Amino acid sequence: MFDNQGRAFIAKAENTELCIIPRMANRHGLITGATGTGKTVTLQNLAETFSRMGVPVFAADIKGDLSGVAAPGGNKSSVTERVKLYDLEAQGFKFGASPVQFWDVYGQQGVKFRTTISEIGPLLMERFLGLNETQGAVLSMLFKMADDNNLLLLDLKDLSRMVNYVGEHRAEYISNYGNISPATIGAIQRSLLRLETEGISDFFGEPALDIDDLIRTQGGMGVINILASDKLMQSPRVYTTVMLWLLSELFENMPEVGDPEKPKMVFFFDEAHLLFSDMSKDLLERVDRIVRLIRSKGIGVYFISQNPADMPDCILGQLGNRIQHALHAYTPRDIKAVKIAADTFRPNPAFDTQTAITELKIGEALISVLDEKGAPTMVERASILPPEGQVGALESFSRARLISQSEFYKKYAQDIDRESAYEVLNAKAEAAARRAESEAKAEAEAKALKAEEKARQAQLRQGSRNAKAQPSFVDEMVKNVGRSMNRQVSNSIARTITRGLMGILFGKK
């Protein structure tokens, strides 16, 4: 709903209406409150408000309830009663559906939502894998090696193959890239395996999401892009990293627009406390920079969490539009959280903010928005307007119909697996294996020939020795002739001697 000044009417206080000024909507915002106090309905209200403003929206659907924006509302008595109580129909309120595009990393509850490993980059991939600083440094080194060797890292098997290849050929890379310990390679391999078991491998690949497909209008209304996140939330680290990647992509790809009359897009980051709970210093600095500068690109970022204390001060200080639902003060820690939440608002002398936070009913909130000059208004206690769409999840058959009718269904349905690091490194390994096999075969043949030649030479030497040991026919004949002549000479001499002796004996002269 909008008032006669074009402001977005979002809540009703006792004596005033609370509105968001479109030109101030990209100053970011914060929605906080305990579980069950109405944050999801507030998110739906704001998403519909921006959609009717002509601003595209992106939001994660943690429980499936947000999908109801795709159908006309009025399905709950609590909603219709509130419409009558505030006489909203007289002010232009009417139930109706919003244009919706469903997305899903797993391709089950929406159009396939994915990107490539290269687009994710080493810093966010480090968070995906849950690596420490040393392991993250080696991962960055692997990305650099892939770039230097023109190896595309598109899906998870590309990165896994790259890690394995570098692990097998560490000695070839150490001189140019530094030490790569086997223990670190092993840790990255285990993290990749864990990521695969979580089913997130579907998020990496092609065709990758085109950011322009999120920034669309339909019939003058901004399309509400809903990412199914009930399954994704089973791994909070993965969920927050997917959302952070998309925010980074918007920042890097959207052009500068200065200070537009209304946002080019609004991005809702639900369960934001999960993002900051284990964030590294480098990543926090990057998020701080993105949130600080993305406003000039016409992007409004709204974080949704349980308490302002969940947000780092550097981020909290940039969130101008604030909606605080009830908080419970049961423990000393809760009391401290309530005080922190109260201190983030500009005080209103009409009531005590800290006390009011604990007294809010479901659907009520403390609200402070930015005025025309960008200054926060005094906090007001108000009731959030009911959504114009259905409260609760959309029926599965209606959702399936909207998905199949989407113009992006065919565009992203079919996986593309072009040549990348996996294929190149496998081909390289196969070629190396063939060379090794060929070299081994040639070496074996050479050894066989050498052995054969050695055997032949040995046989020749043995034959020569045998030849020397056994005399030839001529030698035998000469020897026989010699022996015969020796016998003849000996016999002649013997006869001569005998005759001489006989002559002496018988007196012959």
LUMDREN-964360 format. One line per field, with one value per residue (C-alpha): residue in three letters; residue number from 1; x, y, z. Coordinates in steps of 0.25 Angstrom, whole numbers. Layout:
residues N
residu <- [ala,...]
num <- [NUM,...]
east <- [X,...]
north <- [Y,...]
up <- [Z,...]
***
This chain:
residues 509
residu <- [met,phe,asp,asn,gln,gly,arg,ala,phe,ile,ala,lys,ala,glu,asn,thr,glu,leu,cys,ile,ile,pro,arg,met,ala,asn,arg,his,gly,leu,ile,thr,gly,ala,thr,gly,thr,gly,lys,thr,val,thr,leu,gln,asn,leu,ala,glu,thr,phe,ser,arg,met,gly,val,pro,val,phe,ala,ala,asp,ile,lys,gly,asp,leu,ser,gly,val,ala,ala,pro,gly,gly,asn,lys,ser,ser,val,thr,glu,arg,val,lys,leu,tyr,asp,leu,glu,ala,gln,gly,phe,lys,phe,gly,ala,ser,pro,val,gln,phe,trp,asp,val,tyr,gly,gln,gln,gly,val,lys,phe,arg,thr,thr,ile,ser,glu,ile,gly,pro,leu,leu,met,glu,arg,phe,leu,gly,leu,asn,glu,thr,gln,gly,ala,val,leu,ser,met,leu,phe,lys,met,ala,asp,asp,asn,asn,leu,leu,leu,leu,asp,leu,lys,asp,leu,ser,arg,met,val,asn,tyr,val,gly,glu,his,arg,ala,glu,tyr,ile,ser,asn,tyr,gly,asn,ile,ser,pro,ala,thr,ile,gly,ala,ile,gln,arg,ser,leu,leu,arg,leu,glu,thr,glu,gly,ile,ser,asp,phe,phe,gly,glu,pro,ala,leu,asp,ile,asp,asp,leu,ile,arg,thr,gln,gly,gly,met,gly,val,ile,asn,ile,leu,ala,ser,asp,lys,leu,met,gln,ser,pro,arg,val,tyr,thr,thr,val,met,leu,trp,leu,leu,ser,glu,leu,phe,glu,asn,met,pro,glu,val,gly,asp,pro,glu,lys,pro,lys,met,val,phe,phe,phe,asp,glu,ala,his,leu,leu,phe,ser,asp,met,ser,lys,asp,leu,leu,glu,arg,val,asp,arg,ile,val,arg,leu,ile,arg,ser,lys,gly,ile,gly,val,tyr,phe,ile,ser,gln,asn,pro,ala,asp,met,pro,asp,cys,ile,leu,gly,gln,leu,gly,asn,arg,ile,gln,his,ala,leu,his,ala,tyr,thr,pro,arg,asp,ile,lys,ala,val,lys,ile,ala,ala,asp,thr,phe,arg,pro,asn,pro,ala,phe,asp,thr,gln,thr,ala,ile,thr,glu,leu,lys,ile,gly,glu,ala,leu,ile,ser,val,leu,asp,glu,lys,gly,ala,pro,thr,met,val,glu,arg,ala,ser,ile,leu,pro,pro,glu,gly,gln,val,gly,ala,leu,glu,ser,phe,ser,arg,ala,arg,leu,ile,ser,gln,ser,glu,phe,tyr,lys,lys,tyr,ala,gln,asp,ile,asp,arg,glu,ser,ala,tyr,glu,val,leu,asn,ala,lys,ala,glu,ala,ala,ala,arg,arg,ala,glu,ser,glu,ala,lys,ala,glu,ala,glu,ala,lys,ala,leu,lys,ala,glu,glu,lys,ala,arg,gln,ala,gln,leu,arg,gln,gly,ser,arg,asn,ala,lys,ala,gln,pro,ser,phe,val,asp,glu,met,val,lys,asn,val,gly,arg,ser,met,asn,arg,gln,val,ser,asn,ser,ile,ala,arg,thr,ile,thr,arg,gly,leu,met,gly,ile,leu,phe,gly,lys,lys]
num <- [1,2,3,4,5,6,7,8,9,10,11,12,13,14,15,16,17,18,19,20,21,22,23,24,25,26,27,28,29,30,31,32,33,34,35,36,37,38,39,40,41,42,43,44,45,46,47,48,49,50,51,52,53,54,55,56,57,58,59,60,61,62,63,64,65,66,67,68,69,70,71,72,73,74,75,76,77,78,79,80,81,82,83,84,85,86,87,88,89,90,91,92,93,94,95,96,97,98,99,100,101,102,103,104,105,106,107,108,109,110,111,112,113,114,115,116,117,118,119,120,121,122,123,124,125,126,127,128,129,130,131,132,133,134,135,136,137,138,139,140,141,142,143,144,145,146,147,148,149,150,151,152,153,154,155,156,157,158,159,160,161,162,163,164,165,166,167,168,169,170,171,172,173,174,175,176,177,178,179,180,181,182,183,184,185,186,187,188,189,190,191,192,193,194,195,196,197,198,199,200,201,202,203,204,205,206,207,208,209,210,211,212,213,214,215,216,217,218,219,220,221,222,223,224,225,226,227,228,229,230,231,232,233,234,235,236,237,238,239,240,241,242,243,244,245,246,247,248,249,250,251,252,253,254,255,256,257,258,259,260,261,262,263,264,265,266,267,268,269,270,271,272,273,274,275,276,277,278,279,280,281,282,283,284,285,286,287,288,289,290,291,292,293,294,295,296,297,298,299,300,301,302,303,304,305,306,307,308,309,310,311,312,313,314,315,316,317,318,319,320,321,322,323,324,325,326,327,328,329,330,331,332,333,334,335,336,337,338,339,340,341,342,343,344,345,346,347,348,349,350,351,352,353,354,355,356,357,358,359,360,361,362,363,364,365,366,367,368,369,370,371,372,373,374,375,376,377,378,379,380,381,382,383,384,385,386,387,388,389,390,391,392,393,394,395,396,397,398,399,400,401,402,403,404,405,406,407,408,409,410,411,412,413,414,415,416,417,418,419,420,421,422,423,424,425,426,427,428,429,430,431,432,433,434,435,436,437,438,439,440,441,442,443,444,445,446,447,448,449,450,451,452,453,454,455,456,457,458,459,460,461,462,463,464,465,466,467,468,469,470,471,472,473,474,475,476,477,478,479,480,481,482,483,484,485,486,487,488,489,490,491,492,493,494,495,496,497,498,499,500,501,502,503,504,505,506,507,508,509]
east <- [0,4,0,-3,12,16,22,21,11,16,10,-1,2,-8,-8,1,4,18,24,37,41,45,57,62,59,73,79,77,69,68,57,59,51,49,44,29,27,24,37,33,20,27,37,25,19,32,34,20,22,35,29,17,27,33,45,50,53,61,59,62,50,55,42,34,24,28,24,9,12,9,-5,-16,-18,-30,-28,-27,-37,-26,-23,-37,-40,-28,-32,-46,-40,-31,-41,-30,-39,-43,-29,-27,-23,-27,-23,-15,-3,11,19,28,40,44,59,65,80,75,65,53,45,49,58,72,80,95,109,123,135,142,131,131,145,155,150,136,140,149,136,129,139,141,156,166,175,187,178,171,184,187,173,176,189,181,172,185,191,178,178,192,190,177,169,154,149,134,129,133,140,148,153,155,163,172,174,178,187,195,196,202,212,215,230,227,220,227,238,228,217,223,221,209,209,202,194,188,184,178,170,164,161,153,146,142,137,128,123,119,112,104,98,103,111,98,101,114,113,107,99,102,92,91,89,80,70,67,65,51,38,24,12,19,22,35,37,40,51,49,61,56,65,58,67,79,78,82,96,96,110,106,93,100,111,101,94,107,112,99,101,115,111,100,111,121,112,102,105,107,93,96,84,72,57,55,64,68,66,64,72,67,77,69,75,87,93,98,106,114,115,128,132,147,153,156,142,135,143,138,124,125,131,119,108,115,116,105,95,101,97,83,83,76,80,71,76,67,71,67,74,82,94,95,101,115,115,121,109,99,103,99,84,75,61,58,47,48,38,37,49,48,56,57,71,82,87,73,72,85,80,67,75,84,72,66,79,79,66,64,56,42,38,24,28,40,47,53,40,32,41,37,22,20,9,10,10,14,27,36,39,48,51,59,52,54,67,72,71,65,51,47,43,28,20,12,5,10,0,-5,1,-8,-3,-6,-1,6,12,7,1,11,3,2,17,20,11,18,32,28,23,35,43,55,51,57,69,75,69,79,93,105,118,128,143,149,160,155,155,169,176,170,175,188,189,185,195,206,201,202,216,220,214,221,235,233,230,242,251,246,249,263,266,261,270,281,279,278,291,298,293,298,311,312,309,319,330,326,327,341,346,340,347,360,358,355,366,361,362,375,381,378,383,396,397,394,404,414,412,413,426,431,428,435,447,447,446,457,466,463,465,479,483,478,486,499,497,495,508,516,511,513,526,521,528]
north <- [0,14,28,40,44,31,25,10,8,-4,-2,5,12,18,32,30,22,17,17,14,25,18,27,23,8,5,10,-4,-10,-20,-29,-35,-43,-56,-68,-68,-53,-50,-47,-56,-48,-35,-41,-44,-31,-23,-33,-30,-15,-14,-23,-13,-2,-8,-13,-27,-35,-47,-55,-69,-77,-84,-91,-90,-80,-69,-76,-72,-58,-65,-67,-57,-55,-55,-69,-67,-60,-53,-46,-42,-37,-28,-22,-19,-13,-3,-1,-4,-6,8,12,3,-10,-23,-37,-41,-50,-45,-49,-60,-68,-80,-85,-97,-101,-116,-113,-119,-107,-97,-94,-99,-89,-91,-85,-89,-91,-80,-70,-74,-71,-76,-68,-72,-86,-86,-84,-95,-105,-100,-98,-91,-80,-89,-98,-86,-80,-93,-93,-79,-85,-96,-85,-78,-90,-93,-79,-80,-93,-89,-99,-96,-99,-101,-112,-119,-130,-120,-115,-129,-133,-121,-124,-138,-134,-124,-134,-144,-134,-125,-125,-118,-107,-104,-95,-86,-86,-89,-101,-110,-120,-134,-132,-119,-126,-137,-127,-120,-134,-138,-125,-127,-141,-135,-125,-135,-144,-131,-131,-117,-122,-118,-103,-104,-105,-99,-92,-83,-73,-60,-49,-41,-52,-48,-33,-33,-27,-33,-24,-13,-21,-26,-41,-47,-57,-68,-78,-91,-92,-102,-113,-104,-99,-113,-108,-94,-91,-95,-87,-74,-76,-77,-64,-57,-61,-56,-42,-42,-44,-33,-24,-28,-28,-17,-3,10,17,28,31,26,29,15,3,-6,-18,-22,-34,-40,-49,-57,-64,-54,-58,-71,-63,-55,-66,-72,-62,-59,-45,-44,-49,-39,-28,-32,-32,-19,-13,-19,-14,0,2,-6,5,13,2,3,-10,-10,-21,-25,-34,-43,-49,-50,-39,-27,-32,-43,-33,-27,-13,-9,-15,-11,4,3,-2,10,4,-4,-13,-20,-31,-36,-41,-50,-46,-59,-59,-49,-51,-48,-36,-31,-34,-26,-14,-15,-15,-3,5,3,12,27,28,32,40,34,20,12,5,-6,-10,-9,-19,-30,-26,-27,-36,-45,-36,-24,-17,-5,2,13,17,28,41,50,55,41,42,31,35,33,19,15,4,-1,-13,-19,-18,-32,-37,-37,-51,-64,-66,-79,-89,-90,-103,-112,-114,-99,-97,-108,-101,-88,-95,-102,-89,-81,-75,-80,-94,-99,-90,-96,-110,-117,-118,-114,-121,-115,-118,-113,-116,-130,-134,-127,-133,-147,-146,-141,-153,-163,-157,-158,-173,-176,-170,-177,-190,-188,-185,-197,-206,-200,-202,-216,-219,-212,-221,-233,-230,-227,-241,-248,-241,-245,-259,-260,-254,-264,-275,-270,-270,-284,-289,-283,-290,-303,-300,-299,-311,-320,-321,-321,-332,-327,-325,-340,-344,-337,-343,-357,-355,-350,-362,-372,-365,-366,-380,-383,-375,-382,-396,-393,-388,-401,-410,-403,-404,-419,-422,-415,-423,-437,-434,-432,-444,-453,-447,-440,-428]
up <- [0,-3,3,-6,-5,-11,2,5,16,25,39,47,60,69,64,51,39,37,23,16,7,-6,-8,6,4,-1,12,17,28,40,44,58,68,75,68,66,68,53,46,34,32,33,22,13,15,11,-1,-6,-3,-11,-22,-24,-24,-36,-29,-31,-18,-14,-2,4,8,21,25,12,17,8,-4,-1,-8,-21,-17,-13,2,12,15,30,39,47,34,30,44,44,30,36,49,42,30,21,9,9,8,-5,2,-6,-6,-18,-23,-26,-38,-33,-38,-30,-30,-23,-22,-23,-35,-27,-22,-33,-45,-44,-36,-38,-41,-44,-35,-42,-39,-25,-23,-13,-1,-1,-5,7,15,8,12,26,24,34,30,25,17,11,6,-1,-7,-12,-18,-25,-32,-36,-42,-50,-55,-59,-67,-73,-65,-64,-50,-53,-43,-31,-39,-46,-32,-27,-39,-37,-23,-26,-37,-29,-18,-27,-34,-22,-26,-39,-32,-20,-26,-33,-23,-9,0,-1,10,8,21,15,2,10,19,6,0,12,12,-2,1,12,3,-7,4,8,-7,-10,-22,-30,-27,-35,-50,-63,-68,-57,-52,-60,-50,-59,-58,-44,-47,-55,-54,-58,-61,-54,-42,-37,-38,-24,-26,-15,-12,-6,6,16,11,9,24,28,26,31,26,12,13,17,7,-4,0,2,-12,-18,-10,-15,-30,-29,-24,-35,-46,-44,-50,-41,-41,-30,-22,-29,-26,-22,-21,-33,-24,-10,-4,9,17,26,38,37,51,44,35,45,56,50,40,38,39,24,20,30,24,10,15,22,9,1,10,10,-5,-11,-7,-19,-28,-24,-16,-2,8,19,30,38,51,65,72,67,76,66,56,56,60,46,39,49,48,33,35,35,34,47,51,65,69,83,91,103,116,123,127,129,115,110,118,112,98,101,105,93,84,91,90,75,74,75,88,88,101,100,105,110,98,107,114,101,94,104,103,88,83,71,59,67,65,69,56,52,38,31,28,15,20,23,39,47,52,67,70,69,74,63,56,43,32,28,15,2,-2,5,19,19,9,-6,-10,-16,-29,-31,-28,-38,-49,-47,-48,-61,-67,-64,-75,-69,-66,-79,-79,-66,-66,-75,-69,-77,-75,-85,-84,-72,-62,-59,-74,-77,-65,-67,-82,-77,-67,-78,-88,-77,-74,-89,-89,-77,-83,-96,-89,-80,-92,-100,-88,-86,-101,-100,-88,-96,-108,-99,-91,-105,-110,-97,-98,-113,-109,-98,-108,-117,-107,-102,-117,-118,-105,-111,-124,-117,-108,-120,-132,-146,-157,-163,-149,-146,-160,-158,-144,-149,-161,-151,-142,-154,-158,-144,-143,-156,-152,-139,-146,-156,-144,-136,-148,-150,-136,-136,-148,-142,-129,-137,-145,-133,-126,-138,-143,-155,-159]
***
